[in-house]
Every structure is written in C-alpha cells, then in structure tokens.
C-alpha cells in the first residue's frame, strides 16, 4: 500500500519515494510507489499532475487499491523525486472547498441535498435532488461567500458513526468502513469526503454560480471557485468592456441600449417591407393581368433576375393574397443559384402544387419541398430556369 502523503500535508509540493513496481501498458508506464503526494482522481476531483524523476505524469488513478502513476516514458528503478504541479493542485483544492461551502449552505438554508461533484477544468458542477430555484441558489452563493470572508479553518476529523449520523449533511456510502474521513467547516459544512481542500475558507477567494439547468428531476448547478472564478470574472469583464465601447455606455446601460437597437431593427424591418411591397405592387398587378386561365385558377409566372429570396416571397404574397384563385410560379435568379417558389393562397384546397414543383426543381438540379399549397427550394442550374418554369406551368395546367 502506498502511503498517502497528500493527506499528511496537502501543502507539500515535493517528495521522495521508492519505486515498488513499474510495468508497461499499451505504450504507457504504470508506476507504484511506496509513498506519494499525487492525489489520484476520485470523488469528482481530478488527479494531481507533475513530474516523477523529471518525467511528466499523464495520469494518476486508483486501481485495485493501488495508486497508479502513469508516464509516457519509463523511469529508472529505485529512488525517485516527485514534484507536484502546485498551481493545478491549489486550484483543485480551492474548487473542492468552494463546492463544500456552496453545498453546505444550500443544505443549511433550504435542505436541498447535493451530489455528484464534478470538477472539469475551470468548471465545478453539482446536482440537487429536488429542483432548486435561482433565489435559493443565489442565497446559498451569498452564504458561501460569507463563509469565505469569515476565513474559517478547515478540519479533517474521524468521529464515530453516531456522531456522523447526527451531524453529516450526507452519510458515507454503505460499504465505508470506519474511520470515516469527515471534512468540517464549523457552522457551514460537515461531510464525508476523501478529497483535498485548502486549509481555510478564505483561500477559496470567491464562489460564483454561473448557471443552473434542469436535470433528472433536480437541478445541475455550475460554479466557479477560486482562481478559476477570477479568470471567469476577468473574461466577462473583458467582454463587457468591448460591449460598453461598442454601445458607448456603461455596463449598466447595455441592456437598455440593446432594447433600443432591437426596437429600431423592428421598425426598420416594417419600413423595409412596406417599401418592397410598394415597389413590387405594379409588377404584381401587371403579372395578374397577364395570368393564364386554367380551369378555376389563374397561373401567374415570373422570373426575377438578381433579386433576393425575400423579394420573391414578397411578390408571392402580393399575388396569392390579392387573388385567392392565383397560383404563382416564381423563380428568382441570383449569384447563389435559383430560388423557386410555387404556391397559392393558404385557403385553396383544390390544388396541389407539389408535382409541378418536383418537376421544376429536378430540372434546376436542386432540392426543396413543402405543402399542397406552397413549395419552395433552391436549384443550381440557372441556365434551365425558363425550361423549369415552363415545365411547372404545364404540370399545373394538366
Ligand atoms: Zn468533498
């Protein structure tokens, strides 16, 4: 059994050990030591990294009760010196304790139970057993930060099971055998945990909730703690400053500016639509006068050159909404290809434009589809636009 030096002193950064065994597995080397400072991944906390005998570790995990140190190249047997990636370890301890402070607070305030800690990069997430609303979450966030600023010592204790049952916010797994390791923050949290934590709450710096989503009948809450929270705040600040410069306002004016811009866009769109309709109206009227009568329908055909899909749709609406018996066959040719639209008013039940559309879009070498009263799509073969429109009109007439 490897001695777990990380429990003796979570602040030690270097150590010496003896290599007990080394074996090759798929091009990687698995090393067992007599003692280690490297915490293996477990309990939601990722493993420590660093170097062993100057060789970079790629993973540390527990397997069959052993702590396995994985490297990409072999080590010389015998004595070895290990150096922890301390920046990584310190952040993991900040994140882990930050999670305890939040989980303890939401339990104390709202009796919401949390589980399944995951620390993934800068992100900490936990799941609640019942849905947690944002007010409750933010209240717990605030309490967690009060605990940070109170700079409470973090204790590791091994009480008897009776005491654990009385005080713990969650019980150890059924297969846990005493002594059970309890991580205690006076007045905030008391929970079985095998992970590593900073030695006082003040070192967490800040706990910030980022988001929350529904998850399996409860909530999944995303947090940033410690240096990772600082990085997040710095990147948000960077983006906010760009928005402030772009919108020429302070951060508290950004939402008002966006609302004003949205309503301007809305007004411009309405104006634009009215203008397009006004410009296309004479064309729609003249096309209606030239419509080909086929039974109870008037077939209106037209090819627009260098026009947009939007303009074609406008013309389509002017024709079909103006006369319920009109069936429009419109093609719009531009640099992107041919936009084809065939249809009639929504209320027309006695026509199915799809066979005509399929025929024409096939000639155009394109794709698309729709309903019996309206079909549209894009084709590539703009040379064949006249042939396609003729073919569609012929299908509609028969
Ligand atoms: Zn924990």
Boltz pocket constraint, residues with backbone or C-beta under 6 A from the ligand:
constraints:
  - pocket:
      binder: B
      contacts: [[A, 43], [A, 96], [A, 100], [A, 192], [A, 193], [A, 194], [A, 195]]
      max_distance: 6.0
